[in-house]
């Protein structure tokens, strides 16, 4: 993890007990380092070890230390100049939760080696949100609970309770469902998705747009409910000429969120943003000795792809990894495709 998170805890200790207490904490934690830099990487266990020693010294639970550190997160971020970045992520707390993964993607410009967790809204009502929290780090759920509580209170003037179900480990990923409830009133707006765009998708005849319309978008995939790739943009063809007719799952790998790449998995969600899609064929091409010319024309830019059926709109943000950039590729541009898929008939 980056030193930015460790410095948050350092500020808490110094505010409560002074600078000498922080030095004493480092000594008892067995850490040789005495200076932490905001944009330098440190072992993931560093912060958790500091939490444990702090909890032992004050004779309090480790979970309480992590939770209180999470509560202080927003105040520290505000002082560090990132407050406005948090405020523009959503028009309400629900909208903010739907944008967290995008926020982490943005932070990669400043923290390129960040290994951020993933957050996915599974279900929501006017007063309740079921949030899936996934991370490769174990033991930080109370910390996240504190973060969410503070952000809801200080940015959206909303008091919430955050309860967590037991974490489940799947491979190297720890999955935890957080049950978030609004303690007074409800979320100010139920959806942050532009009404104009939804209205456009619901217009009669939108699904009749054919290949002439699709040809306007260089980067697009049209995918059926059984995850078959039905149509491909000309620039996507440069990645793999055998995409049409192939199963989406055989060509792409979801990096985040950590969910099964199936149409059913995402079909019940409001705008879902998937970050860091990695094409396996793309990687193989760059690992091979002979790098063909077409691959040098693709850039690591955002590609927006939509899966739309008769009833719902499913929006995906796919980000090609920085492989292209490393190989001095030329940018062709980014396109967004809005289309409608008719339900598959037997």
C-alpha positions in Angstrom: 0.0 0.0 0.0 1.0 3.6 -0.4 2.4 5.7 2.4 -0.6 8.0 2.1 -2.7 5.6 4.2 0.0 5.2 6.8 0.3 9.0 7.2 -3.4 9.2 8.0 -2.9 6.9 11.0 0.3 8.9 11.9 -1.8 12.1 12.1 -4.4 10.4 14.4 -1.7 9.3 16.8 0.1 12.6 16.9 -3.2 14.5 17.4 -4.1 12.4 20.4 -0.7 11.8 22.1 2.0 13.8 20.3 4.9 13.1 18.0 6.8 11.1 20.6 3.9 8.6 20.8 4.3 7.9 17.1 8.0 7.3 17.4 7.3 4.9 20.3 4.6 3.1 18.3 7.1 2.6 15.4 9.7 1.2 17.9 7.3 -1.3 19.5 6.0 -2.4 16.1 9.5 -3.5 15.1 9.5 -1.2 12.0 12.9 0.1 11.0 11.4 2.9 8.9 10.9 6.2 10.6 9.8 8.3 7.7 6.9 7.4 5.3 6.4 9.1 2.0 3.0 9.7 0.5 3.6 8.1 -2.9 6.0 5.3 -1.9 4.9 1.7 -1.7 5.1 -0.2 1.6 4.2 -3.7 2.7 0.4 -4.2 3.1 1.0 -5.6 6.7 2.7 -2.4 7.8 -0.5 -0.5 8.6 -2.2 -3.5 10.2 0.8 -4.1 12.4 0.7 -0.5 13.6 -3.0 -1.0 14.3 -2.3 -4.1 16.4 0.4 -2.4 18.6 -1.8 0.7 19.1 -4.8 -1.5 20.2 -2.6 -3.4 22.6 -1.2 -0.2 24.2 -4.7 1.3 24.7 -6.3 -2.1 25.6 -9.0 -1.7 22.9 -10.1 -3.9 20.1 -8.2 -4.0 16.8 -11.5 -3.4 14.9 -12.2 -0.2 16.9 -8.7 1.2 15.9 -9.3 0.4 12.2 -12.8 1.8 12.3 -11.7 5.1 14.0 -8.9 5.4 11.4 -11.5 5.1 8.7 -13.6 7.8 10.3 -10.6 10.2 10.1 -10.0 9.3 6.5 -12.2 12.0 5.0 -10.8 14.8 7.2 -7.2 13.9 6.2 -8.1 13.6 2.5 -9.8 17.0 2.7 -6.7 18.6 4.2 -4.5 16.9 1.5 -6.5 18.5 -1.3 -8.6 15.6 -2.4 -11.9 16.7 -0.9 -13.4 18.1 -4.0 -12.5 14.9 -5.9 -14.7 13.0 -3.5 -17.5 15.5 -3.6 -18.0 15.2 -7.4 -18.3 11.5 -7.5 -22.1 11.3 -7.0 -25.1 13.5 -6.4 -26.0 11.3 -3.4 -24.3 8.6 -1.4 -25.7 5.8 -3.6 -24.2 7.5 -6.6 -20.9 7.8 -4.8 -20.8 4.1 -4.1 -21.4 3.4 -7.8 -18.4 5.6 -8.7 -15.7 4.4 -6.3 -14.0 2.0 -8.7 -13.8 4.8 -11.3 -12.3 7.0 -8.7 -9.6 4.4 -8.0 -8.9 4.3 -11.7 -8.4 8.0 -11.8 -6.0 7.8 -8.8 -3.7 5.5 -10.9 -2.4 8.6 -12.6 -0.9 9.7 -9.3 -0.5 6.2 -7.7 0.3 3.9 -10.7 0.9 0.8 -8.6 -2.2 1.1 -6.5 -4.0 -2.2 -5.7 -7.3 -0.8 -4.8 -10.3 -2.8 -3.6 -13.5 -3.1 -5.6 -17.0 -2.0 -4.6 -20.2 -3.2 -6.3 -23.7 -2.2 -5.5 -25.7 -5.4 -5.4 -29.1 -4.0 -4.4 -30.5 -0.7 -3.3 -33.8 0.8 -2.1 -34.7 4.2 -0.7 -33.1 3.4 2.7 -30.9 0.4 2.1 -27.8 -0.6 0.1 -26.2 -4.0 -0.2 -22.6 -3.4 -1.2 -20.0 -6.0 -2.2 -16.5 -5.1 -1.0 -13.7 -7.2 -2.5 -10.0 -6.9 -1.6 -6.8 -8.9 -1.7 -6.1 -7.5 1.8 -7.6 -9.2 4.9 -8.7 -7.3 8.0 -9.6 -4.0 6.6 -13.4 -4.3 6.7 -13.8 -2.1 9.9 -11.6 0.5 8.2 -13.9 0.6 5.2 -16.9 0.8 7.5 -15.4 3.9 9.1 -14.6 5.5 5.7 -18.1 5.0 4.4 -19.7 6.3 7.6 -17.6 9.5 7.5 -18.1 10.2 3.8 -21.8 9.8 4.1 -22.0 12.1 7.1 -19.5 14.8 6.0 -20.2 15.0 2.3 -23.8 13.9 1.9 -25.2 14.9 5.4 -26.5 11.4 5.7 -26.3 9.2 8.9 -25.8 5.6 8.1 -25.1 2.2 9.8 -22.8 -0.3 8.1 -23.1 -3.9 9.1 -20.9 -6.6 7.5 -21.5 -10.2 6.9 -18.6 -12.7 7.4 -15.9 -12.5 4.7 -15.5 -15.3 2.2 -12.1 -16.0 0.6 -12.2 -16.9 -3.1 -8.7 -17.5 -4.3 -6.7 -14.5 -3.3 -9.7 -12.2 -2.9 -11.7 -11.6 0.2 -15.4 -10.9 -0.5 -17.6 -9.1 2.1 -21.1 -7.9 1.8 -21.8 -4.6 3.6 -25.4 -3.9 4.5 -25.8 -0.1 4.6 -28.9 1.6 6.1 -29.9 5.2 6.1 -30.8 6.1 9.7 -33.0 9.1 8.8 -34.9 9.8 5.6 -33.5 8.2 2.5 -31.1 8.8 -0.4 -31.9 12.1 -1.9 -32.1 10.7 -5.4 -32.7 7.1 -6.4 -30.6 7.2 -9.5 -27.7 9.2 -10.9 -28.1 8.0 -14.4 -29.1 10.8 -16.8 -32.8 10.6 -17.6 -32.3 11.9 -21.1 -30.0 9.0 -22.0 -32.5 6.5 -20.6 -35.3 8.1 -22.6 -33.2 7.8 -25.8 -32.7 4.1 -25.2 -36.4 3.6 -24.8 -37.4 5.2 -28.0 -39.2 2.9 -30.4 -37.1 1.7 -33.3 -33.8 2.2 -31.5 -33.1 -1.5 -31.8 -33.5 -1.4 -35.6 -30.3 0.4 -36.1 -28.0 -1.8 -38.1 -24.4 -2.2 -39.2 -24.3 1.2 -40.9 -24.9 2.9 -37.5 -22.5 0.6 -35.7 -19.8 1.3 -38.2 -19.6 4.9 -36.8 -18.0 3.5 -33.6 -14.5 2.3 -34.0 -14.5 0.7 -30.5 -17.5 -1.3 -29.7 -18.8 -4.8 -28.9 -22.3 -6.0 -29.3 -22.9 -8.9 -27.0 -26.0 -11.2 -26.7 -27.4 -12.5 -23.5 -25.5 -15.8 -23.9 -22.3 -13.6 -24.0 -21.7 -14.2 -27.7 -19.9 -11.4 -29.5 -22.3 -10.4 -32.3 -20.7 -7.3 -33.8 -17.3 -5.6 -33.4 -15.9 -2.2 -34.2 -13.2 -1.9 -36.8 -10.5 -0.8 -34.3 -11.5 -3.7 -31.9 -10.8 -6.0 -34.8 -7.1 -4.9 -34.7 -6.9 -6.6 -31.3 -8.3 -9.9 -32.6 -9.7 -10.7 -36.0 -11.7 -13.6 -34.7 -13.9 -11.8 -32.2 -17.2 -12.1 -34.0 -19.1 -15.2 -33.0 -16.7 -16.0 -30.1 -17.7 -16.2 -26.5 -16.9 -13.0 -24.7 -15.4 -15.0 -21.8 -12.9 -16.7 -24.0 -11.5 -13.4 -25.2 -11.7 -11.1 -22.2 -10.9 -11.3 -18.5 -12.5 -9.1 -15.9 -10.0 -7.6 -13.6 -12.5 -5.7 -11.5 -15.0 -6.2 -10.0 -14.2 -9.8 -9.2 -17.3 -11.4 -10.5 -18.2 -14.0 -13.0 -18.4 -12.5 -16.5 -22.0 -13.5 -17.3 -24.9 -11.5 -18.6 -27.1 -12.6 -15.7 -24.5 -11.5 -13.1 -24.8 -7.8 -14.1 -28.3 -7.7 -15.6 -30.0 -6.6 -12.4 -27.6 -3.8 -11.6 -28.0 -0.1 -12.2 -25.1 1.5 -14.1 -22.1 -0.8 -13.5 -18.6 0.3 -14.2 -16.1 -2.4 -15.0 -12.5 -1.3 -14.9 -9.4 -2.8 -16.4 -10.6 -5.3 -18.9 -7.7 -7.3 -20.3 -7.8 -9.1 -23.6 -5.9 -12.4 -23.5 -5.2 -12.3 -27.2 -3.8 -8.8 -26.8 -1.4 -10.0 -24.2 -0.3 -13.0 -26.1 0.4 -10.8 -29.1 2.8 -8.6 -27.2 4.5 -11.5 -25.5 5.2 -13.1 -28.9 8.5 -12.5 -30.6 6.9 -11.0 -33.7 4.7 -8.0 -32.9 2.4 -7.4 -35.8 1.8 -3.9 -37.1 -2.0 -3.7 -36.3 -1.3 -3.9 -32.6 0.8 -0.8 -32.7 -2.3 1.3 -33.5 -4.2 0.7 -30.2 -3.9 2.9 -27.2 -4.6 2.4 -23.5 -7.6 4.7 -23.6 -11.1 4.2 -22.1 -13.5 2.2 -24.3 -17.1 2.5 -23.4 -19.3 -0.5 -24.3 -23.0 -1.0 -23.7 -25.1 -4.1 -23.2 -28.7 -3.1 -23.7 -31.8 -5.3 -23.9 -35.5 -4.4 -24.2 -35.9 -3.4 -20.5 -32.6 -2.3 -19.1 -29.4 -0.4 -19.9 -26.2 -1.9 -18.8 -23.2 0.4 -19.2 -19.6 -0.8 -19.1 -16.4 1.1 -18.9 -13.5 -0.9 -20.2 -10.0 0.3 -19.8 -7.3 -1.4 -21.9 -4.2 -1.9 -19.8 -1.1 0.2 -20.3 0.5 -2.4 -22.5 -0.1 -0.2 -25.5 1.5 2.8 -23.9 4.6 0.8 -23.0 5.0 -0.1 -26.6 4.7 3.4 -28.0 1.3 2.9 -29.6 -0.7 5.5 -31.5 -4.1 6.5 -30.2 -7.0 5.9 -32.5 -9.6 7.5 -30.3 -12.4 6.4 -27.9 -16.0 5.7 -28.8 -19.2 4.9 -26.9 -21.8 2.6 -28.4 -25.4 2.8 -27.4 -27.4 -0.1 -28.9 -30.3 -2.3 -28.0 -30.2 -6.1 -28.0 -33.4 -8.0 -28.6 -33.9 -10.8 -26.2 -32.7 -14.1 -27.6 -35.6 -16.2 -29.0 -35.6 -19.9 -28.9 
